[in-house]
Amino acid sequence: MSYFAVTYAYTDDTAARDELRPAHREFLAAQATLALSGPTDDDGALLLFEAGSADEVATLLDEDPFATAGLVAERSVVGWNPVLGPWREQLGLS
């Protein structure tokens, strides 16, 4: 398994995001491959996954309620190699 960093850039429709946020969070919480996620201060989000491929992550996120409602303006899925930091041990990478 590999790690993948996903960034979301949201549309300006904050009312729709507020309405769908519970479903979005419930969807993400149900994903066994999700390691961490949360909003960024630039009206987006960062999500970290442990999965088999970037395509696997992208396919999974196509079903995110924010994505299906058209609230994700841009999405990037890139491989990530955690090399340093205290989370390496918690992630079993030591």
PDB file with one MODEL, atoms N, CA, C and O in Angstrom:
MODEL        1
ATOM      1  N   MET A   1       0.835  -1.181   0.000  1.00  0.00           N
ATOM      2  CA  MET A   1       0.000   0.000   0.000  1.00  0.00           C
ATOM      3  C   MET A   1       0.880   1.245   0.000  1.00  0.00           C
ATOM      4  O   MET A   1       1.981   1.252   0.551  1.00  0.00           O
ATOM      5  N   SER A   2       0.377   2.274  -0.619  1.00  0.00           N
ATOM      6  CA  SER A   2       1.075   3.555  -0.711  1.00  0.00           C
ATOM      7  C   SER A   2       0.195   4.655  -0.145  1.00  0.00           C
ATOM      8  O   SER A   2      -1.007   4.475   0.050  1.00  0.00           O
ATOM      9  N   TYR A   3       0.815   5.794   0.113  1.00  0.00           N
ATOM     10  CA  TYR A   3       0.070   6.960   0.598  1.00  0.00           C
ATOM     11  C   TYR A   3      -0.181   7.922  -0.554  1.00  0.00           C
ATOM     12  O   TYR A   3       0.630   8.055  -1.471  1.00  0.00           O
ATOM     13  N   PHE A   4      -1.339   8.593  -0.479  1.00  0.00           N
ATOM     14  CA  PHE A   4      -1.732   9.563  -1.487  1.00  0.00           C
ATOM     15  C   PHE A   4      -2.285  10.798  -0.794  1.00  0.00           C
ATOM     16  O   PHE A   4      -3.091  10.704   0.132  1.00  0.00           O
ATOM     17  N   ALA A   5      -1.834  11.960  -1.261  1.00  0.00           N
ATOM     18  CA  ALA A   5      -2.333  13.237  -0.769  1.00  0.00           C
ATOM     19  C   ALA A   5      -3.327  13.773  -1.789  1.00  0.00           C
ATOM     20  O   ALA A   5      -3.042  13.845  -2.984  1.00  0.00           O
ATOM     21  N   VAL A   6      -4.486  14.144  -1.296  1.00  0.00           N
ATOM     22  CA  VAL A   6      -5.548  14.675  -2.145  1.00  0.00           C
ATOM     23  C   VAL A   6      -5.833  16.100  -1.699  1.00  0.00           C
ATOM     24  O   VAL A   6      -5.973  16.372  -0.506  1.00  0.00           O
ATOM     25  N   THR A   7      -5.917  16.998  -2.658  1.00  0.00           N
ATOM     26  CA  THR A   7      -6.367  18.351  -2.350  1.00  0.00           C
ATOM     27  C   THR A   7      -7.674  18.605  -3.080  1.00  0.00           C
ATOM     28  O   THR A   7      -7.864  18.200  -4.227  1.00  0.00           O
ATOM     29  N   TYR A   8      -8.557  19.279  -2.389  1.00  0.00           N
ATOM     30  CA  TYR A   8      -9.820  19.749  -2.951  1.00  0.00           C
ATOM     31  C   TYR A   8      -9.768  21.274  -2.981  1.00  0.00           C
ATOM     32  O   TYR A   8      -9.268  21.899  -2.046  1.00  0.00           O
ATOM     33  N   ALA A   9     -10.275  21.863  -4.035  1.00  0.00           N
ATOM     34  CA  ALA A   9     -10.597  23.287  -4.082  1.00  0.00           C
ATOM     35  C   ALA A   9     -12.099  23.339  -4.303  1.00  0.00           C
ATOM     36  O   ALA A   9     -12.605  22.794  -5.284  1.00  0.00           O
ATOM     37  N   TYR A  10     -12.809  23.987  -3.401  1.00  0.00           N
ATOM     38  CA  TYR A  10     -14.256  24.011  -3.461  1.00  0.00           C
ATOM     39  C   TYR A  10     -14.782  25.164  -4.312  1.00  0.00           C
ATOM     40  O   TYR A  10     -14.088  26.153  -4.548  1.00  0.00           O
ATOM     41  N   THR A  11     -16.020  25.013  -4.765  1.00  0.00           N
ATOM     42  CA  THR A  11     -16.708  26.107  -5.444  1.00  0.00           C
ATOM     43  C   THR A  11     -17.107  27.144  -4.389  1.00  0.00           C
ATOM     44  O   THR A  11     -16.888  26.942  -3.194  1.00  0.00           O
ATOM     45  N   ASP A  12     -17.681  28.231  -4.836  1.00  0.00           N
ATOM     46  CA  ASP A  12     -18.096  29.300  -3.916  1.00  0.00           C
ATOM     47  C   ASP A  12     -19.434  29.029  -3.241  1.00  0.00           C
ATOM     48  O   ASP A  12     -19.884  29.851  -2.442  1.00  0.00           O
ATOM     49  N   ASP A  13     -20.076  27.923  -3.529  1.00  0.00           N
ATOM     50  CA  ASP A  13     -21.405  27.635  -2.995  1.00  0.00           C
ATOM     51  C   ASP A  13     -21.311  27.112  -1.562  1.00  0.00           C
ATOM     52  O   ASP A  13     -21.456  25.914  -1.317  1.00  0.00           O
ATOM     53  N   THR A  14     -21.067  28.020  -0.625  1.00  0.00           N
ATOM     54  CA  THR A  14     -20.899  27.624   0.775  1.00  0.00           C
ATOM     55  C   THR A  14     -22.205  27.106   1.386  1.00  0.00           C
ATOM     56  O   THR A  14     -22.172  26.243   2.263  1.00  0.00           O
ATOM     57  N   ALA A  15     -23.351  27.621   0.936  1.00  0.00           N
ATOM     58  CA  ALA A  15     -24.633  27.149   1.470  1.00  0.00           C
ATOM     59  C   ALA A  15     -24.837  25.670   1.147  1.00  0.00           C
ATOM     60  O   ALA A  15     -25.259  24.897   2.008  1.00  0.00           O
ATOM     61  N   ALA A  16     -24.540  25.280  -0.079  1.00  0.00           N
ATOM     62  CA  ALA A  16     -24.678  23.868  -0.460  1.00  0.00           C
ATOM     63  C   ALA A  16     -23.678  23.003   0.305  1.00  0.00           C
ATOM     64  O   ALA A  16     -24.012  21.892   0.715  1.00  0.00           O
ATOM     65  N   ARG A  17     -22.457  23.500   0.503  1.00  0.00           N
ATOM     66  CA  ARG A  17     -21.471  22.737   1.289  1.00  0.00           C
ATOM     67  C   ARG A  17     -21.952  22.560   2.715  1.00  0.00           C
ATOM     68  O   ARG A  17     -21.846  21.471   3.279  1.00  0.00           O
ATOM     69  N   ASP A  18     -22.485  23.634   3.308  1.00  0.00           N
ATOM     70  CA  ASP A  18     -22.991  23.532   4.677  1.00  0.00           C
ATOM     71  C   ASP A  18     -24.090  22.474   4.765  1.00  0.00           C
ATOM     72  O   ASP A  18     -24.146  21.707   5.727  1.00  0.00           O
ATOM     73  N   GLU A  19     -24.956  22.437   3.764  1.00  0.00           N
ATOM     74  CA  GLU A  19     -26.060  21.482   3.753  1.00  0.00           C
ATOM     75  C   GLU A  19     -25.566  20.045   3.605  1.00  0.00           C
ATOM     76  O   GLU A  19     -26.089  19.135   4.247  1.00  0.00           O
ATOM     77  N   LEU A  20     -24.560  19.845   2.761  1.00  0.00           N
ATOM     78  CA  LEU A  20     -24.070  18.488   2.477  1.00  0.00           C
ATOM     79  C   LEU A  20     -22.920  18.038   3.372  1.00  0.00           C
ATOM     80  O   LEU A  20     -22.509  16.879   3.305  1.00  0.00           O
ATOM     81  N   ARG A  21     -22.391  18.936   4.211  1.00  0.00           N
ATOM     82  CA  ARG A  21     -21.225  18.585   5.034  1.00  0.00           C
ATOM     83  C   ARG A  21     -21.442  17.319   5.867  1.00  0.00           C
ATOM     84  O   ARG A  21     -20.538  16.485   5.915  1.00  0.00           O
ATOM     85  N   PRO A  22     -22.599  17.127   6.529  1.00  0.00           N
ATOM     86  CA  PRO A  22     -22.767  15.880   7.297  1.00  0.00           C
ATOM     87  C   PRO A  22     -22.649  14.626   6.417  1.00  0.00           C
ATOM     88  O   PRO A  22     -22.023  13.647   6.823  1.00  0.00           O
ATOM     89  N   ALA A  23     -23.238  14.649   5.235  1.00  0.00           N
ATOM     90  CA  ALA A  23     -23.145  13.483   4.338  1.00  0.00           C
ATOM     91  C   ALA A  23     -21.715  13.300   3.842  1.00  0.00           C
ATOM     92  O   ALA A  23     -21.233  12.172   3.736  1.00  0.00           O
ATOM     93  N   HIS A  24     -21.032  14.410   3.536  1.00  0.00           N
ATOM     94  CA  HIS A  24     -19.634  14.371   3.090  1.00  0.00           C
ATOM     95  C   HIS A  24     -18.763  13.735   4.180  1.00  0.00           C
ATOM     96  O   HIS A  24     -17.961  12.845   3.896  1.00  0.00           O
ATOM     97  N   ARG A  25     -18.921  14.188   5.411  1.00  0.00           N
ATOM     98  CA  ARG A  25     -18.106  13.652   6.504  1.00  0.00           C
ATOM     99  C   ARG A  25     -18.459  12.197   6.812  1.00  0.00           C
ATOM    100  O   ARG A  25     -17.577  11.399   7.130  1.00  0.00           O
ATOM    101  N   GLU A  26     -19.718  11.858   6.722  1.00  0.00           N
ATOM    102  CA  GLU A  26     -20.122  10.465   6.939  1.00  0.00           C
ATOM    103  C   GLU A  26     -19.503   9.568   5.862  1.00  0.00           C
ATOM    104  O   GLU A  26     -19.021   8.474   6.157  1.00  0.00           O
ATOM    105  N   PHE A  27     -19.520  10.036   4.626  1.00  0.00           N
ATOM    106  CA  PHE A  27     -18.912   9.279   3.531  1.00  0.00           C
ATOM    107  C   PHE A  27     -17.421   9.062   3.793  1.00  0.00           C
ATOM    108  O   PHE A  27     -16.929   7.939   3.688  1.00  0.00           O
ATOM    109  N   LEU A  28     -16.707  10.131   4.131  1.00  0.00           N
ATOM    110  CA  LEU A  28     -15.269  10.007   4.372  1.00  0.00           C
ATOM    111  C   LEU A  28     -14.973   9.118   5.571  1.00  0.00           C
ATOM    112  O   LEU A  28     -14.043   8.313   5.528  1.00  0.00           O
ATOM    113  N   ALA A  29     -15.750   9.252   6.635  1.00  0.00           N
ATOM    114  CA  ALA A  29     -15.522   8.448   7.844  1.00  0.00           C
ATOM    115  C   ALA A  29     -15.693   6.961   7.564  1.00  0.00           C
ATOM    116  O   ALA A  29     -15.111   6.133   8.265  1.00  0.00           O
ATOM    117  N   ALA A  30     -16.468   6.614   6.567  1.00  0.00           N
ATOM    118  CA  ALA A  30     -16.716   5.205   6.229  1.00  0.00           C
ATOM    119  C   ALA A  30     -15.614   4.600   5.366  1.00  0.00           C
ATOM    120  O   ALA A  30     -15.651   3.404   5.077  1.00  0.00           O
ATOM    121  N   GLN A  31     -14.637   5.400   4.950  1.00  0.00           N
ATOM    122  CA  GLN A  31     -13.588   4.913   4.054  1.00  0.00           C
ATOM    123  C   GLN A  31     -12.425   4.345   4.863  1.00  0.00           C
ATOM    124  O   GLN A  31     -11.732   5.082   5.565  1.00  0.00           O
ATOM    125  N   ALA A  32     -12.218   3.052   4.764  1.00  0.00           N
ATOM    126  CA  ALA A  32     -11.152   2.384   5.523  1.00  0.00           C
ATOM    127  C   ALA A  32      -9.763   2.850   5.101  1.00  0.00           C
ATOM    128  O   ALA A  32      -8.817   2.723   5.879  1.00  0.00           O
ATOM    129  N   THR A  33      -9.617   3.381   3.900  1.00  0.00           N
ATOM    130  CA  THR A  33      -8.305   3.794   3.405  1.00  0.00           C
ATOM    131  C   THR A  33      -7.955   5.234   3.779  1.00  0.00           C
ATOM    132  O   THR A  33      -6.839   5.678   3.511  1.00  0.00           O
ATOM    133  N   LEU A  34      -8.877   5.970   4.389  1.00  0.00           N
ATOM    134  CA  LEU A  34      -8.614   7.348   4.781  1.00  0.00           C
ATOM    135  C   LEU A  34      -7.771   7.387   6.043  1.00  0.00           C
ATOM    136  O   LEU A  34      -8.142   6.789   7.053  1.00  0.00           O
ATOM    137  N   ALA A  35      -6.642   8.082   6.001  1.00  0.00           N
ATOM    138  CA  ALA A  35      -5.777   8.229   7.176  1.00  0.00           C
ATOM    139  C   ALA A  35      -6.097   9.508   7.934  1.00  0.00           C
ATOM    140  O   ALA A  35      -6.198   9.490   9.161  1.00  0.00           O
ATOM    141  N   LEU A  36      -6.258  10.618   7.219  1.00  0.00           N
ATOM    142  CA  LEU A  36      -6.544  11.928   7.817  1.00  0.00           C
ATOM    143  C   LEU A  36      -7.280  12.782   6.800  1.00  0.00           C
ATOM    144  O   LEU A  36      -7.119  12.598   5.594  1.00  0.00           O
ATOM    145  N   SER A  37      -8.081  13.706   7.281  1.00  0.00           N
ATOM    146  CA  SER A  37      -8.680  14.686   6.376  1.00  0.00           C
ATOM    147  C   SER A  37      -9.098  15.909   7.169  1.00  0.00           C
ATOM    148  O   SER A  37      -9.302  15.851   8.382  1.00  0.00           O
ATOM    149  N   GLY A  38      -9.219  17.012   6.459  1.00  0.00           N
ATOM    150  CA  GLY A  38      -9.700  18.228   7.097  1.00  0.00           C
ATOM    151  C   GLY A  38      -9.620  19.410   6.159  1.00  0.00           C
ATOM    152  O   GLY A  38      -8.921  19.377   5.146  1.00  0.00           O
ATOM    153  N   PRO A  39     -10.360  20.471   6.517  1.00  0.00           N
ATOM    154  CA  PRO A  39     -10.378  21.657   5.674  1.00  0.00           C
ATOM    155  C   PRO A  39      -9.058  22.423   5.756  1.00  0.00           C
ATOM    156  O   PRO A  39      -8.338  22.347   6.752  1.00  0.00           O
ATOM    157  N   THR A  40      -8.763  23.152   4.698  1.00  0.00           N
ATOM    158  CA  THR A  40      -7.604  24.038   4.674  1.00  0.00           C
ATOM    159  C   THR A  40      -8.101  25.482   4.766  1.00  0.00           C
ATOM    160  O   THR A  40      -9.285  25.753   4.566  1.00  0.00           O
ATOM    161  N   ASP A  41      -7.197  26.393   5.066  1.00  0.00           N
ATOM    162  CA  ASP A  41      -7.620  27.784   5.235  1.00  0.00           C
ATOM    163  C   ASP A  41      -7.772  28.529   3.911  1.00  0.00           C
ATOM    164  O   ASP A  41      -7.998  29.739   3.910  1.00  0.00           O
ATOM    165  N   ASP A  42      -7.651  27.824   2.784  1.00  0.00           N
ATOM    166  CA  ASP A  42      -7.841  28.461   1.478  1.00  0.00           C
ATOM    167  C   ASP A  42      -9.110  27.949   0.798  1.00  0.00           C
ATOM    168  O   ASP A  42      -9.176  27.875  -0.429  1.00  0.00           O
ATOM    169  N   ASP A  43     -10.118  27.595   1.603  1.00  0.00           N
ATOM    170  CA  ASP A  43     -11.413  27.123   1.104  1.00  0.00           C
ATOM    171  C   ASP A  43     -11.276  25.828   0.302  1.00  0.00           C
ATOM    172  O   ASP A  43     -11.823  25.683  -0.792  1.00  0.00           O
ATOM    173  N   GLY A  44     -10.532  24.907   0.883  1.00  0.00           N
ATOM    174  CA  GLY A  44     -10.345  23.605   0.267  1.00  0.00           C
ATOM    175  C   GLY A  44     -10.202  22.560   1.349  1.00  0.00           C
ATOM    176  O   GLY A  44     -10.656  22.753   2.477  1.00  0.00           O
ATOM    177  N   ALA A  45      -9.573  21.454   1.005  1.00  0.00           N
ATOM    178  CA  ALA A  45      -9.362  20.375   1.969  1.00  0.00           C
ATOM    179  C   ALA A  45      -8.123  19.575   1.580  1.00  0.00           C
ATOM    180  O   ALA A  45      -7.707  19.568   0.422  1.00  0.00           O
ATOM    181  N   LEU A  46      -7.548  18.907   2.567  1.00  0.00           N
ATOM    182  CA  LEU A  46      -6.437  17.981   2.369  1.00  0.00           C
ATOM    183  C   LEU A  46      -6.872  16.642   2.947  1.00  0.00           C
ATOM    184  O   LEU A  46      -7.349  16.563   4.079  1.00  0.00           O
ATOM    185  N   LEU A  47      -6.700  15.597   2.154  1.00  0.00           N
ATOM    186  CA  LEU A  47      -7.061  14.249   2.579  1.00  0.00           C
ATOM    187  C   LEU A  47      -5.867  13.338   2.314  1.00  0.00           C
ATOM    188  O   LEU A  47      -5.238  13.428   1.259  1.00  0.00           O
ATOM    189  N   LEU A  48      -5.556  12.473   3.253  1.00  0.00           N
ATOM    190  CA  LEU A  48      -4.459  11.517   3.094  1.00  0.00           C
ATOM    191  C   LEU A  48      -5.027  10.103   3.128  1.00  0.00           C
ATOM    192  O   LEU A  48      -5.760   9.729   4.043  1.00  0.00           O
ATOM    193  N   PHE A  49      -4.672   9.337   2.117  1.00  0.00           N
ATOM    194  CA  PHE A  49      -5.168   7.970   1.985  1.00  0.00           C
ATOM    195  C   PHE A  49      -4.013   6.989   1.932  1.00  0.00           C
ATOM    196  O   PHE A  49      -2.927   7.322   1.459  1.00  0.00           O
ATOM    197  N   GLU A  50      -4.251   5.772   2.422  1.00  0.00           N
ATOM    198  CA  GLU A  50      -3.357   4.643   2.211  1.00  0.00           C
ATOM    199  C   GLU A  50      -4.125   3.685   1.305  1.00  0.00           C
ATOM    200  O   GLU A  50      -5.119   3.086   1.715  1.00  0.00           O
ATOM    201  N   ALA A  51      -3.657   3.552   0.084  1.00  0.00           N
ATOM    202  CA  ALA A  51      -4.413   2.785  -0.910  1.00  0.00           C
ATOM    203  C   ALA A  51      -3.455   2.154  -1.907  1.00  0.00           C
ATOM    204  O   ALA A  51      -2.242   2.354  -1.840  1.00  0.00           O
ATOM    205  N   GLY A  52      -4.017   1.396  -2.826  1.00  0.00           N
ATOM    206  CA  GLY A  52      -3.218   0.702  -3.826  1.00  0.00           C
ATOM    207  C   GLY A  52      -2.765   1.575  -4.969  1.00  0.00           C
ATOM    208  O   GLY A  52      -1.696   1.345  -5.534  1.00  0.00           O
ATOM    209  N   SER A  53      -3.565   2.590  -5.330  1.00  0.00           N
ATOM    210  CA  SER A  53      -3.197   3.435  -6.461  1.00  0.00           C
ATOM    211  C   SER A  53      -3.933   4.762  -6.403  1.00  0.00           C
ATOM    212  O   SER A  53      -4.938   4.902  -5.706  1.00  0.00           O
ATOM    213  N   ALA A  54      -3.420   5.733  -7.145  1.00  0.00           N
ATOM    214  CA  ALA A  54      -4.080   7.033  -7.254  1.00  0.00           C
ATOM    215  C   ALA A  54      -5.439   6.879  -7.923  1.00  0.00           C
ATOM    216  O   ALA A  54      -6.394   7.565  -7.559  1.00  0.00           O
ATOM    217  N   ASP A  55      -5.530   5.984  -8.896  1.00  0.00           N
ATOM    218  CA  ASP A  55      -6.811   5.749  -9.564  1.00  0.00           C
ATOM    219  C   ASP A  55      -7.857   5.209  -8.591  1.00  0.00           C
ATOM    220  O   ASP A  55      -9.029   5.578  -8.664  1.00  0.00           O
ATOM    221  N   GLU A  56      -7.434   4.344  -7.689  1.00  0.00           N
ATOM    222  CA  GLU A  56      -8.345   3.800  -6.675  1.00  0.00           C
ATOM    223  C   GLU A  56      -8.913   4.930  -5.815  1.00  0.00           C
ATOM    224  O   GLU A  56     -10.112   4.977  -5.542  1.00  0.00           O
ATOM    225  N   VAL A  57      -8.033   5.836  -5.397  1.00  0.00           N
ATOM    226  CA  VAL A  57      -8.466   6.968  -4.570  1.00  0.00           C
ATOM    227  C   VAL A  57      -9.400   7.880  -5.369  1.00  0.00           C
ATOM    228  O   VAL A  57     -10.448   8.285  -4.867  1.00  0.00           O
ATOM    229  N   ALA A  58      -9.028   8.200  -6.597  1.00  0.00           N
ATOM    230  CA  ALA A  58      -9.847   9.078  -7.428  1.00  0.00           C
ATOM    231  C   ALA A  58     -11.233   8.482  -7.667  1.00  0.00           C
ATOM    232  O   ALA A  58     -12.234   9.195  -7.592  1.00  0.00           O
ATOM    233  N   THR A  59     -11.298   7.197  -7.950  1.00  0.00           N
ATOM    234  CA  THR A  59     -12.578   6.535  -8.180  1.00  0.00           C
ATOM    235  C   THR A  59     -13.449   6.583  -6.933  1.00  0.00           C
ATOM    236  O   THR A  59     -14.652   6.830  -7.008  1.00  0.00           O
ATOM    237  N   LEU A  60     -12.822   6.344  -5.783  1.00  0.00           N
ATOM    238  CA  LEU A  60     -13.530   6.414  -4.515  1.00  0.00           C
ATOM    239  C   LEU A  60     -14.102   7.819  -4.307  1.00  0.00           C
ATOM    240  O   LEU A  60     -15.269   7.968  -3.945  1.00  0.00           O
ATOM    241  N   LEU A  61     -13.285   8.840  -4.533  1.00  0.00           N
ATOM    242  CA  LEU A  61     -13.709  10.215  -4.267  1.00  0.00           C
ATOM    243  C   LEU A  61     -14.716  10.738  -5.280  1.00  0.00           C
ATOM    244  O   LEU A  61     -15.365  11.755  -5.034  1.00  0.00           O
ATOM    245  N   ASP A  62     -14.856  10.071  -6.399  1.00  0.00           N
ATOM    246  CA  ASP A  62     -15.913  10.447  -7.346  1.00  0.00           C
ATOM    247  C   ASP A  62     -17.292  10.302  -6.705  1.00  0.00           C
ATOM    248  O   ASP A  62     -18.253  10.934  -7.143  1.00  0.00           O
ATOM    249  N   GLU A  63     -17.385   9.465  -5.661  1.00  0.00           N
ATOM    250  CA  GLU A  63     -18.666   9.220  -4.981  1.00  0.00           C
ATOM    251  C   GLU A  63     -18.874  10.115  -3.760  1.00  0.00           C
ATOM    252  O   GLU A  63     -19.920  10.035  -3.118  1.00  0.00           O
ATOM    253  N   ASP A  64     -17.910  10.958  -3.430  1.00  0.00           N
ATOM    254  CA  ASP A  64     -18.052  11.898  -2.316  1.00  0.00           C
ATOM    255  C   ASP A  64     -19.265  12.793  -2.593  1.00  0.00           C
ATOM    256  O   ASP A  64     -19.374  13.336  -3.693  1.00  0.00           O
ATOM    257  N   PRO A  65     -20.178  12.963  -1.633  1.00  0.00           N
ATOM    258  CA  PRO A  65     -21.330  13.830  -1.861  1.00  0.00           C
ATOM    259  C   PRO A  65     -20.966  15.242  -2.329  1.00  0.00           C
ATOM    260  O   PRO A  65     -21.710  15.836  -3.109  1.00  0.00           O
ATOM    261  N   PHE A  66     -19.852  15.781  -1.875  1.00  0.00           N
ATOM    262  CA  PHE A  66     -19.418  17.093  -2.375  1.00  0.00           C
ATOM    263  C   PHE A  66     -19.106  17.011  -3.867  1.00  0.00           C
ATOM    264  O   PHE A  66     -19.423  17.935  -4.617  1.00  0.00           O
ATOM    265  N   ALA A  67     -18.488  15.915  -4.303  1.00  0.00           N
ATOM    266  CA  ALA A  67     -18.144  15.754  -5.720  1.00  0.00           C
ATOM    267  C   ALA A  67     -19.390  15.531  -6.563  1.00  0.00           C
ATOM    268  O   ALA A  67     -19.542  16.145  -7.619  1.00  0.00           O
ATOM    269  N   THR A  68     -20.280  14.662  -6.109  1.00  0.00           N
ATOM    270  CA  THR A  68     -21.471  14.373  -6.905  1.00  0.00           C
ATOM    271  C   THR A  68     -22.390  15.586  -7.025  1.00  0.00           C
ATOM    272  O   THR A  68     -23.166  15.685  -7.975  1.00  0.00           O
ATOM    273  N   ALA A  69     -22.306  16.507  -6.067  1.00  0.00           N
ATOM    274  CA  ALA A  69     -23.109  17.732  -6.111  1.00  0.00           C
ATOM    275  C   ALA A  69     -22.409  18.852  -6.872  1.00  0.00           C
ATOM    276  O   ALA A  69     -22.958  19.947  -6.998  1.00  0.00           O
ATOM    277  N   GLY A  70     -21.202  18.594  -7.384  1.00  0.00           N
ATOM    278  CA  GLY A  70     -20.477  19.610  -8.142  1.00  0.00           C
ATOM    279  C   GLY A  70     -19.840  20.688  -7.297  1.00  0.00           C
ATOM    280  O   GLY A  70     -19.610  21.795  -7.784  1.00  0.00           O
ATOM    281  N   LEU A  71     -19.544  20.390  -6.026  1.00  0.00           N
ATOM    282  CA  LEU A  71     -18.973  21.380  -5.115  1.00  0.00           C
ATOM    283  C   LEU A  71     -17.448  21.358  -5.073  1.00  0.00           C
ATOM    284  O   LEU A  71     -16.835  22.215  -4.435  1.00  0.00           O
ATOM    285  N   VAL A  72     -16.831  20.389  -5.744  1.00  0.00           N
ATOM    286  CA  VAL A  72     -15.372  20.315  -5.819  1.00  0.00           C
ATOM    287  C   VAL A  72     -14.966  20.865  -7.186  1.00  0.00           C
ATOM    288  O   VAL A  72     -15.181  20.220  -8.213  1.00  0.00           O
ATOM    289  N   ALA A  73     -14.378  22.064  -7.189  1.00  0.00           N
ATOM    290  CA  ALA A  73     -13.982  22.718  -8.442  1.00  0.00           C
ATOM    291  C   ALA A  73     -12.729  22.066  -9.022  1.00  0.00           C
ATOM    292  O   ALA A  73     -12.611  21.913 -10.238  1.00  0.00           O
ATOM    293  N   GLU A  74     -11.797  21.684  -8.153  1.00  0.00           N
ATOM    294  CA  GLU A  74     -10.554  21.040  -8.578  1.00  0.00           C
ATOM    295  C   GLU A  74     -10.165  19.976  -7.564  1.00  0.00           C
ATOM    296  O   GLU A  74     -10.380  20.129  -6.362  1.00  0.00           O
ATOM    297  N   ARG A  75      -9.589  18.896  -8.075  1.00  0.00           N
ATOM    298  CA  ARG A  75      -9.109  17.827  -7.208  1.00  0.00           C
ATOM    299  C   ARG A  75      -7.778  17.341  -7.741  1.00  0.00           C
ATOM    300  O   ARG A  75      -7.604  17.170  -8.948  1.00  0.00           O
ATOM    301  N   SER A  76      -6.842  17.119  -6.837  1.00  0.00           N
ATOM    302  CA  SER A  76      -5.531  16.578  -7.192  1.00  0.00           C
ATOM    303  C   SER A  76      -5.270  15.362  -6.320  1.00  0.00           C
ATOM    304  O   SER A  76      -5.479  15.400  -5.107  1.00  0.00           O
ATOM    305  N   VAL A  77      -4.811  14.281  -6.944  1.00  0.00           N
ATOM    306  CA  VAL A  77      -4.430  13.066  -6.208  1.00  0.00           C
ATOM    307  C   VAL A  77      -2.992  12.755  -6.599  1.00  0.00           C
ATOM    308  O   VAL A  77      -2.706  12.459  -7.759  1.00  0.00           O
ATOM    309  N   VAL A  78      -2.084  12.826  -5.619  1.00  0.00           N
ATOM    310  CA  VAL A  78      -0.669  12.560  -5.905  1.00  0.00           C
ATOM    311  C   VAL A  78      -0.113  11.581  -4.879  1.00  0.00           C
ATOM    312  O   VAL A  78      -0.539  11.561  -3.725  1.00  0.00           O
ATOM    313  N   GLY A  79       0.835  10.777  -5.314  1.00  0.00           N
ATOM    314  CA  GLY A  79       1.533   9.884  -4.397  1.00  0.00           C
ATOM    315  C   GLY A  79       2.321  10.696  -3.390  1.00  0.00           C
ATOM    316  O   GLY A  79       2.811  11.781  -3.703  1.00  0.00           O
ATOM    317  N   TRP A  80       2.445  10.168  -2.177  1.00  0.00           N
ATOM    318  CA  TRP A  80       3.141  10.876  -1.106  1.00  0.00           C
ATOM    319  C   TRP A  80       4.011   9.882  -0.356  1.00  0.00           C
ATOM    320  O   TRP A  80       3.546   8.810   0.029  1.00  0.00           O
ATOM    321  N   ASN A  81       5.268  10.236  -0.150  1.00  0.00           N
ATOM    322  CA  ASN A  81       6.214   9.384   0.540  1.00  0.00           C
ATOM    323  C   ASN A  81       6.622  10.038   1.853  1.00  0.00           C
ATOM    324  O   ASN A  81       7.544  10.855   1.860  1.00  0.00           O
ATOM    325  N   PRO A  82       5.963   9.705   2.973  1.00  0.00           N
ATOM    326  CA  PRO A  82       6.318  10.313   4.257  1.00  0.00           C
ATOM    327  C   PRO A  82       7.695   9.844   4.719  1.00  0.00           C
ATOM    328  O   PRO A  82       7.896   8.664   5.008  1.00  0.00           O
ATOM    329  N   VAL A  83       8.639  10.783   4.786  1.00  0.00           N
ATOM    330  CA  VAL A  83      10.027  10.447   5.105  1.00  0.00           C
ATOM    331  C   VAL A  83      10.401  10.829   6.528  1.00  0.00           C
ATOM    332  O   VAL A  83      11.080  10.064   7.212  1.00  0.00           O
ATOM    333  N   LEU A  84       9.973  11.992   6.983  1.00  0.00           N
ATOM    334  CA  LEU A  84      10.350  12.480   8.309  1.00  0.00           C
ATOM    335  C   LEU A  84       9.117  12.878   9.112  1.00  0.00           C
ATOM    336  O   LEU A  84       8.064  13.178   8.548  1.00  0.00           O
ATOM    337  N   GLY A  85       9.259  12.876  10.426  1.00  0.00           N
ATOM    338  CA  GLY A  85       8.210  13.365  11.304  1.00  0.00           C
ATOM    339  C   GLY A  85       7.692  12.310  12.263  1.00  0.00           C
ATOM    340  O   GLY A  85       7.828  11.111  12.020  1.00  0.00           O
ATOM    341  N   PRO A  86       7.102  12.766  13.348  1.00  0.00           N
ATOM    342  CA  PRO A  86       6.641  11.849  14.388  1.00  0.00           C
ATOM    343  C   PRO A  86       5.479  10.958  13.955  1.00  0.00           C
ATOM    344  O   PRO A  86       5.256   9.922  14.582  1.00  0.00           O
ATOM    345  N   TRP A  87       4.745  11.307  12.935  1.00  0.00           N
ATOM    346  CA  TRP A  87       3.630  10.477  12.482  1.00  0.00           C
ATOM    347  C   TRP A  87       4.110   9.205  11.809  1.00  0.00           C
ATOM    348  O   TRP A  87       3.342   8.252  11.678  1.00  0.00           O
ATOM    349  N   ARG A  88       5.365   9.169  11.381  1.00  0.00           N
ATOM    350  CA  ARG A  88       5.876   7.950  10.723  1.00  0.00           C
ATOM    351  C   ARG A  88       5.687   6.744  11.629  1.00  0.00           C
ATOM    352  O   ARG A  88       5.246   5.688  11.174  1.00  0.00           O
ATOM    353  N   GLU A  89       6.020   6.893  12.914  1.00  0.00           N
ATOM    354  CA  GLU A  89       5.893   5.777  13.850  1.00  0.00           C
ATOM    355  C   GLU A  89       4.415   5.392  14.025  1.00  0.00           C
ATOM    356  O   GLU A  89       4.075   4.209  14.030  1.00  0.00           O
ATOM    357  N   GLN A  90       3.548   6.390  14.169  1.00  0.00           N
ATOM    358  CA  GLN A  90       2.117   6.122  14.336  1.00  0.00           C
ATOM    359  C   GLN A  90       1.535   5.434  13.107  1.00  0.00           C
ATOM    360  O   GLN A  90       0.598   4.644  13.225  1.00  0.00           O
ATOM    361  N   LEU A  91       2.077   5.724  11.943  1.00  0.00           N
ATOM    362  CA  LEU A  91       1.606   5.100  10.706  1.00  0.00           C
ATOM    363  C   LEU A  91       2.295   3.767  10.431  1.00  0.00           C
ATOM    364  O   LEU A  91       2.018   3.115   9.425  1.00  0.00           O
ATOM    365  N   GLY A  92       3.192   3.368  11.328  1.00  0.00           N
ATOM    366  CA  GLY A  92       3.885   2.099  11.174  1.00  0.00           C
ATOM    367  C   GLY A  92       4.960   2.143  10.101  1.00  0.00           C
ATOM    368  O   GLY A  92       5.240   1.128   9.463  1.00  0.00           O
ATOM    369  N   LEU A  93       5.567   3.313   9.892  1.00  0.00           N
ATOM    370  CA  LEU A  93       6.566   3.472   8.832  1.00  0.00           C
ATOM    371  C   LEU A  93       7.990   3.496   9.364  1.00  0.00           C
ATOM    372  O   LEU A  93       8.930   3.651   8.584  1.00  0.00           O
ATOM    373  N   SER A  94       8.171   3.348  10.649  1.00  0.00           N
ATOM    374  CA  SER A  94       9.522   3.419  11.215  1.00  0.00           C
ATOM    375  C   SER A  94      10.355   2.219  10.853  1.00  0.00           C
ATOM    376  O   SER A  94      11.516   2.130  11.254  1.00  0.00           O
TER     377      SER A  94
ENDMDL
END
